[in-house]
Amino acid sequence: MKLIIAAIKPFKLEEVREALTAIGVRGMMVTEIKGFGAQSGHTEIYRGAEYAVNFVPKVKLEIVVPDSLSDEVVDTILKAAKTDKIGDGKIFVLDVAQAVRVRTGEAGDDAL
């Protein structure tokens, strides 16, 4: 199993969710986050004063999928979240040692 963590622009969330549902992803965790990378924040003007916004709002997706679906999920997120602008986000893929469904006790791929 793989844990796919993706940080994307918030307005792309629904488009990414629909694309992932279409390929068979049955669940995900979503968290509103702030961060910076190459984008390094930006400046905004509020009531005539300029302010530095050092952390940019993003949405973090956490998705656990069988190994066989991992590459397709990454490709789907790439296509759906891409705007061709700085700050589109990042995707990380990690190995998952075990997953257990609390309600039934199912383990491994059956828990997904």
Secondary structure as GFF3:
##gff-version 3
##sequence-region A 1 112
A	DSSP	beta_strand	2	8	.	.	.	ID=ss1
A	DSSP	three_ten_helix	10	12	.	.	.	ID=ss2
A	DSSP	alpha_helix	13	22	.	.	.	ID=ss3
A	DSSP	beta_strand	29	35	.	.	.	ID=ss4
A	DSSP	beta_strand	42	46	.	.	.	ID=ss5
A	DSSP	beta_strand	49	53	.	.	.	ID=ss6
A	DSSP	beta_strand	56	65	.	.	.	ID=ss7
A	DSSP	alpha_helix	67	81	.	.	.	ID=ss8
A	DSSP	beta_strand	89	95	.	.	.	ID=ss9
A	DSSP	three_ten_helix	108	111	.	.	.	ID=ss10
###
